[in-house]
Amino acid sequence: MSTDNKTKLTPVFDNLEAALKVWWKNLKKFVFVYLWGFVYALVPMLVIGLIFGLKFWFGDRAGDAFYIAAFIITVISVLFLIYFAIRSYISIFLLVKDDYRGQELEIFKESKKYFWKYLGVVIPGTIFIMLWSLLLIIPGIIFAVFYSFAVFIFFFEGKEGLDAISASKKLVKGYWWPVFGRYLLIGLIALVFTIVITAPISAQGIDKSGDFYKGWNFFVQIINYLVGPIYLIYGYNIYQDLVKIKK
């Protein structure tokens, strides 16, 4: 995992500054991509709301058949919510791939054809990392870094499944420590940021059932969605560095 090649990756704070500039310039597009995901997710959300409303309305009068049907419909609706959330994330990659020029709705529609192939990269990679983690945490961390560019390789090079995972390992080889250090730093920055924005509802004695807690927690979720593309762009910049070096 040593860095024998003299070519270095872009300095951490230069990378972060570049990512922030790109994010800010294209924030409107990121927001609209998320909004289209939200629009598509409205139907399963309304179904879940209807189910809970019916449960409250019928109360003890509802029979077993109703509860079984309600459970099945709720599970299906939740799966659709997850489906549209993943497609929103895929759309961010496609927006970056299109150099931020595409129309948000068309990009979100396009994400549909990538869904299963995307899972075909993410799920095996996650399983491999979990299996390595069974040997203690260190191997899990090592291979998490090795596999960290598999999704980028899938979107930007067209490699799928195990091929993308294997290509990521080859890409990181010789640069494990620089990549790890850069991800560690952005992780620490994200941790500090999270601590700061959640401070108002993290104090001892805060009523977690109160309106303030719920409202602020909702605000935190929105902020996390908005800043999420920064981390993706930051990782993409590292990926681009490695690709140029390894050519």
C-alpha positions in Angstrom: 0.0 0.0 0.0 3.0 2.3 -0.3 3.1 5.1 -2.8 6.0 4.3 -5.1 4.9 6.6 -7.9 6.1 10.2 -7.4 3.0 11.7 -8.9 0.8 13.0 -6.0 -2.9 13.4 -5.7 -4.4 16.9 -5.5 -3.8 18.3 -2.0 -6.8 17.7 0.3 -7.9 21.3 0.8 -7.5 22.1 -2.8 -9.7 19.2 -3.7 -12.3 20.3 -1.0 -12.2 23.9 -2.3 -12.8 22.7 -5.9 -15.6 20.4 -4.8 -17.3 23.2 -2.8 -17.1 25.6 -5.9 -18.6 23.0 -8.2 -21.3 22.2 -5.7 -22.3 25.8 -5.1 -22.3 26.5 -8.9 -24.7 23.6 -9.5 -26.7 23.6 -6.3 -29.9 24.4 -8.1 -29.5 21.3 -10.3 -28.8 19.1 -7.3 -31.9 20.5 -5.6 -34.1 19.8 -8.6 -32.8 16.3 -9.0 -33.8 15.6 -5.4 -37.2 17.3 -5.9 -38.0 15.0 -8.8 -37.1 12.0 -6.6 -39.5 13.5 -4.0 -42.3 14.0 -6.5 -42.0 10.3 -7.6 -42.0 9.2 -4.0 -45.2 11.1 -3.2 -47.4 8.2 -4.2 -45.8 5.6 -1.8 -45.7 8.3 1.0 -49.4 9.1 0.5 -50.2 5.3 0.6 -48.3 4.9 3.9 -50.1 8.0 5.3 -53.5 6.5 4.2 -52.7 3.2 5.8 -51.9 4.9 9.1 -55.0 7.0 8.8 -57.2 4.0 8.3 -55.6 2.2 11.3 -56.4 5.2 13.4 -59.9 5.5 12.0 -60.9 1.8 12.4 -58.9 1.2 15.7 -60.0 -2.1 17.3 -62.7 -2.6 14.7 -60.1 -3.6 12.1 -59.8 -7.3 11.6 -56.7 -9.5 11.0 -57.2 -9.3 7.3 -56.9 -5.5 7.3 -53.7 -5.6 9.4 -52.1 -8.2 7.2 -53.0 -6.2 4.0 -51.9 -3.0 5.7 -48.5 -4.5 6.6 -47.9 -5.8 3.1 -48.9 -2.6 1.4 -46.7 -0.6 3.9 -43.7 -2.8 3.2 -44.2 -2.4 -0.6 -44.5 1.4 -0.2 -41.4 1.6 1.9 -39.5 -0.4 -0.8 -40.7 2.1 -3.4 -39.4 4.9 -1.2 -36.0 3.3 -1.0 -36.1 2.7 -4.8 -36.7 6.4 -5.5 -34.2 7.5 -2.9 -31.5 5.3 -4.6 -32.5 6.6 -8.0 -32.0 10.2 -6.7 -28.5 9.3 -5.7 -27.8 7.6 -9.0 -29.1 10.8 -10.7 -26.4 12.8 -8.9 -23.8 10.6 -10.5 -25.4 11.0 -13.9 -25.5 14.8 -13.5 -21.8 14.8 -12.8 -21.2 12.5 -15.7 -23.1 14.9 -18.0 -20.9 17.7 -16.7 -24.0 19.3 -15.1 -25.6 20.1 -18.4 -28.6 17.7 -18.5 -32.2 18.4 -17.6 -33.0 17.2 -14.1 -36.2 15.4 -15.0 -34.6 13.6 -17.9 -31.6 12.6 -15.8 -34.0 11.2 -13.1 -35.9 9.2 -15.7 -32.6 7.9 -17.1 -31.6 6.7 -13.6 -34.1 3.9 -13.9 -32.0 1.9 -16.3 -29.0 2.0 -14.0 -30.8 0.9 -10.9 -30.2 -2.9 -10.9 -26.7 -2.6 -12.3 -25.8 -0.1 -9.6 -27.0 -2.5 -7.0 -24.9 -5.2 -8.8 -21.9 -3.1 -7.8 -22.9 -1.9 -4.4 -24.3 -5.1 -2.9 -21.3 -7.4 -3.7 -18.9 -4.6 -2.6 -20.7 -4.2 0.7 -20.8 -8.0 1.3 -17.1 -8.3 0.6 -16.3 -5.5 3.0 -18.5 -7.1 5.7 -16.7 -10.4 5.2 -13.3 -8.8 5.5 -14.5 -7.0 8.6 -15.2 -10.4 10.2 -11.4 -10.8 10.3 -11.3 -7.7 12.6 -12.0 -4.0 11.7 -8.6 -3.3 10.0 -9.1 -5.6 6.9 -12.6 -4.1 6.5 -11.2 -0.6 6.4 -8.4 -1.7 4.0 -10.8 -3.2 1.5 -13.4 -0.4 1.9 -10.7 2.0 0.6 -9.8 -0.4 -2.2 -13.4 -0.8 -3.3 -14.3 2.9 -2.8 -14.2 3.8 -6.5 -16.2 0.8 -7.9 -19.3 3.0 -8.3 -17.3 5.7 -10.1 -15.9 3.1 -12.4 -19.3 1.8 -13.1 -20.7 5.2 -14.1 -17.7 6.6 -15.8 -16.1 3.6 -17.4 -19.1 1.3 -17.9 -17.7 -1.7 -16.0 -20.2 -3.7 -14.0 -20.4 -5.9 -10.9 -17.1 -7.6 -9.9 -15.3 -6.1 -12.8 -15.9 -2.6 -11.3 -14.8 -3.8 -7.9 -11.6 -5.4 -9.2 -10.8 -2.3 -11.3 -11.2 -0.1 -8.2 -8.7 -2.2 -6.3 -6.2 -1.8 -9.1 -6.8 1.9 -9.3 -6.1 2.4 -5.6 -3.1 0.1 -5.5 0.0 2.1 -4.7 -2.1 5.0 -3.4 -4.0 3.4 -0.5 -2.6 5.7 2.2 -3.2 9.0 0.3 -6.7 7.9 -0.6 -7.4 6.7 3.0 -6.1 10.0 4.4 -8.3 12.1 2.1 -11.4 10.1 3.0 -10.5 10.2 6.7 -10.2 14.0 6.6 -13.5 14.5 4.7 -15.1 12.1 7.2 -13.8 14.1 10.2 -15.1 17.3 8.6 -18.5 15.7 8.0 -18.5 14.6 11.7 -17.7 18.1 13.0 -20.3 19.5 10.7 -22.9 17.0 11.9 -22.1 17.8 15.6 -22.5 21.5 14.9 -25.9 21.4 13.1 -27.3 18.8 15.6 -26.1 20.7 18.7 -29.5 22.4 19.3 -31.2 19.0 19.7 -28.3 17.1 21.3 -28.4 18.9 24.6 -29.4 17.0 27.7 -33.0 17.3 28.6 -34.3 18.1 25.1 -37.8 16.7 24.6 -37.5 14.3 21.7 -41.2 14.2 21.2 -41.5 18.0 21.0 -42.1 20.1 17.9 -38.7 21.8 18.2 -36.9 18.5 18.1 -38.9 17.2 15.2 -38.6 20.4 13.2 -34.9 20.8 13.8 -34.3 17.1 13.0 -36.2 17.6 9.7 -34.0 20.7 9.0 -30.9 18.5 9.6 -32.0 15.9 7.1 -32.6 18.5 4.5 -29.1 20.0 5.0 -27.6 16.5 4.8 -29.3 16.0 1.5 -28.1 19.4 0.2 -24.4 18.9 1.2 -24.3 15.2 0.1 -23.1 16.0 -3.4 -20.0 17.7 -2.0 -18.7 14.4 -0.7 -19.5 12.7 -4.1 -17.7 15.5 -6.0 -14.7 15.2 -3.6 -14.5 11.5 -4.3 -14.9 12.0 -8.0 -11.9 14.4 -8.0 -9.7 11.7 -6.3 -10.9 9.2 -8.8 -10.0 11.5 -11.7 -6.5 12.1 -10.2 -5.9 8.3 -10.0 -7.2 7.7 -13.5 -4.7 10.3 -14.9 -1.9 8.9 -12.8 -2.5 5.3 -13.8 -2.8 6.0 -17.6 
